Amino acid sequence: MIKKFAIAAVVAAIVMSAAACKDGENDVAGSRGALAVISVDAPSFAQSGVEFGVEIDAANVGINNVREGRVVITFESPLTPRTVEASSGTSASISGGQVTWDLGTLDSNTRSRLDVRVVATLGASEASRSARVRAELTARGISAGDAVATDFVTITP
């Protein structure tokens, strides 16, 4: 009984600290002891026509596995994903301005990472502009909209 209470207390502390640290780039969602955390890390600025990296992390900080995990990353125009490199045991594919990352099962207290190489191209007369990268994690018991993370990149000429 004490062991279950200690585990519940640790899980509650993790959820509260993750919520307190939320800075608009991370989100946490949970289902029956599984706590999925999603984050997006993109550079603040990127030069038009020059490739750069965006990193997406999915972590399970709960005591149960996250099953049937999938992350859809949407790159706002003029961002274009070019290549992906996914953590071992996961896979990702590019279709237009989206990347779909299949996590499968994310074991308790584990993390997976996806590196996406991106290029942004401004029009000849276009000034600097901001574009959003949005990642949404779904899984068994984690519905669309429950775990969403975003970051913005300012593209300069």
RODO-2510 file (C-alpha; in nm, 4 decimals, decimal comma):
residues 157
     n   res          X          Y          Z
     1     m     0,0000     0,0000     0,0000
     2     i     0,2785     0,2427     0,0906
     3     k     0,4631     0,1555    -0,2319
     4     k     0,1535     0,2387    -0,4439
     5     f     0,1126     0,5682    -0,2564
     6     a     0,4811     0,6544    -0,3149
     7     i     0,4490     0,5805    -0,6874
     8     a     0,1334     0,7914    -0,7104
     9     a     0,3070     1,0770    -0,5271
    10     v     0,6054     1,0654    -0,7636
    11     v     0,3774     1,0641    -1,0697
    12     a     0,1787     1,3584    -0,9312
    13     a     0,5006     1,5516    -0,8622
    14     i     0,6230     1,4914    -1,2173
    15     v     0,2926     1,6103    -1,3673
    16     m     0,2867     1,9232    -1,1504
    17     s     0,6487     2,0110    -1,2259
    18     a     0,5975     1,9534    -1,5985
    19     a     0,2904     2,1774    -1,5927
    20     a     0,4792     2,4460    -1,4005
    21     c     0,7599     2,4396    -1,6585
    22     k     0,5240     2,4641    -1,9539
    23     d     0,6556     2,7402    -2,1772
    24     g     0,4376     2,7044    -2,4850
    25     e     0,6715     2,4535    -2,6495
    26     n     0,5840     2,1428    -2,4456
    27     d     0,2675     1,9577    -2,3531
    28     v     0,1823     1,6660    -2,1248
    29     a    -0,1077     1,4222    -2,1584
    30     g    -0,1884     1,1131    -1,9575
    31     s    -0,3940     0,7975    -1,9560
    32     r    -0,4033     0,5321    -1,6806
    33     g    -0,0519     0,5811    -1,5460
    34     a     0,1040     0,6679    -1,8836
    35     l     0,2215     1,0283    -1,9060
    36     a     0,3360     1,1396    -2,2493
    37     v     0,5378     1,4580    -2,2902
    38     i     0,5901     1,6125    -2,6351
    39     s     0,8257     1,9002    -2,7177
    40     v     0,9458     2,0861    -3,0269
    41     d     1,2817     2,2620    -3,0460
    42     a     1,3419     2,4798    -3,3512
    43     p     1,5924     2,7632    -3,3924
    44     s     1,4575     3,1127    -3,3303
    45     f     1,5917     3,2338    -3,6660
    46     a     1,6774     3,0660    -3,9967
    47     q     1,8042     3,2084    -4,3215
    48     s     1,5980     3,1600    -4,6358
    49     g     1,7347     2,8755    -4,8490
    50     v     1,9645     2,7383    -4,5754
    51     e     1,8785     2,3982    -4,4269
    52     f     1,8405     2,3728    -4,0478
    53     g     1,7309     2,1174    -3,7888
    54     v     1,4150     2,0813    -3,5821
    55     e     1,4077     1,8324    -3,2948
    56     i     1,0922     1,6677    -3,1616
    57     d     1,1020     1,4686    -2,8374
    58     a     0,8365     1,2295    -2,7110
    59     a     0,8803     1,0953    -2,3595
    60     n     0,6856     0,8691    -2,1287
    61     v     0,7365     0,9817    -1,7695
    62     g     0,4593     0,7617    -1,6312
    63     i     0,4533     0,4139    -1,4854
    64     n     0,2641     0,2483    -1,7749
    65     n     0,3560     0,2229    -2,1423
    66     v     0,2190     0,4620    -2,4047
    67     r     0,0770     0,2331    -2,6739
    68     e     0,0101     0,2980    -3,0439
    69     g     0,1881     0,6337    -3,0257
    70     r     0,1931     0,8579    -3,3295
    71     v     0,3107     1,2155    -3,3722
    72     v     0,2046     1,4346    -3,6639
    73     i     0,4318     1,7359    -3,7174
    74     t     0,2964     2,0163    -3,9348
    75     f     0,5347     2,2709    -4,0865
    76     e     0,3725     2,6021    -4,1751
    77     s     0,4652     2,7584    -4,5098
    78     p     0,7381     2,8451    -4,6129
    79     l     0,8910     2,5615    -4,4048
    80     t     0,9508     2,2373    -4,5962
    81     p     1,0700     1,9170    -4,4268
    82     r     1,3448     1,7502    -4,6334
    83     t     1,4738     1,4490    -4,4367
    84     v     1,3993     1,2709    -4,1100
    85     e     1,6033     1,0626    -3,8692
    86     a     1,4021     0,8771    -3,6061
    87     s     1,5123     0,7022    -3,2865
    88     s     1,5688     0,3286    -3,3063
    89     g     1,2438     0,1334    -3,2996
    90     t     1,0410     0,4193    -3,4491
    91     s     0,9795     0,5310    -3,8066
    92     a     0,8892     0,8567    -3,9799
    93     s     0,7795     0,9683    -4,3251
    94     i     0,7346     1,3008    -4,5026
    95     s     0,4267     1,3973    -4,7034
    96     g     0,4219     1,7568    -4,8249
    97     g     0,4474     1,9883    -4,5240
    98     q     0,3849     1,7114    -4,2690
    99     v     0,5903     1,4432    -4,1018
   100     t     0,4231     1,1384    -3,9480
   101     w     0,6265     0,9704    -3,6758
   102     d     0,5151     0,6256    -3,5579
   103     l     0,6342     0,5597    -3,2029
   104     g     0,4670     0,2221    -3,1542
   105     t     0,5011     0,1577    -2,7808
   106     l     0,6877     0,4096    -2,5703
   107     d     0,7946     0,2219    -2,2581
   108     s     0,7685     0,3722    -1,9107
   109     n     1,0433     0,6268    -1,8385
   110     t     1,1794     0,6320    -2,1941
   111     r     1,2258     0,8977    -2,4600
   112     s     1,2325     0,8969    -2,8399
   113     r     1,3700     1,1701    -3,0627
   114     l     1,3030     1,2760    -3,4195
   115     d     1,5422     1,5024    -3,6084
   116     v     1,3947     1,6784    -3,9105
   117     r     1,6044     1,8730    -4,1607
   118     v     1,4022     2,1680    -4,2887
   119     v     1,4471     2,4463    -4,5417
   120     a     1,2456     2,7672    -4,5728
   121     t     1,2416     2,9762    -4,8865
   122     l     1,1100     3,3316    -4,8930
   123     g     0,9900     3,4969    -5,2135
   124     a     1,2290     3,7415    -5,3856
   125     s     1,0575     4,0497    -5,2418
   126     e     0,9412     3,8922    -4,9173
   127     a     1,0620     4,0316    -4,5840
   128     s     1,1270     3,8267    -4,2701
   129     r     0,8358     3,6222    -4,1468
   130     s     0,7513     3,3757    -3,8735
   131     a     0,6350     3,0175    -3,9312
   132     r     0,5030     2,7602    -3,6855
   133     v     0,6064     2,4004    -3,6255
   134     r     0,3268     2,2054    -3,4519
   135     a     0,3565     1,8508    -3,3155
   136     e     0,0552     1,6539    -3,1954
   137     l     0,0905     1,3206    -3,0160
   138     t    -0,1916     1,0684    -3,0076
   139     a    -0,1922     0,7188    -2,8566
   140     r    -0,4256     0,4702    -2,6988
   141     g    -0,6076     0,6820    -2,4391
   142     i    -0,4469     1,0095    -2,5566
   143     s    -0,6840     1,1890    -2,7936
   144     a    -0,6114     1,4434    -3,0643
   145     g    -0,5493     1,7829    -2,9043
   146     d    -0,4458     1,6421    -2,5645
   147     a    -0,0684     1,6589    -2,6289
   148     v     0,0359     1,9418    -2,8606
   149     a     0,3630     2,1332    -2,8757
   150     t     0,4605     2,4281    -3,0957
   151     d     0,7610     2,6400    -3,1745
   152     f     0,8162     2,9313    -3,4131
   153     v     1,0983     3,0091    -3,6535
   154     t     1,1596     3,3540    -3,7996
   155     i     1,2860     3,3224    -4,1547
   156     t     1,5156     3,6022    -4,2710
   157     p     1,6175     3,6877    -4,6294
***
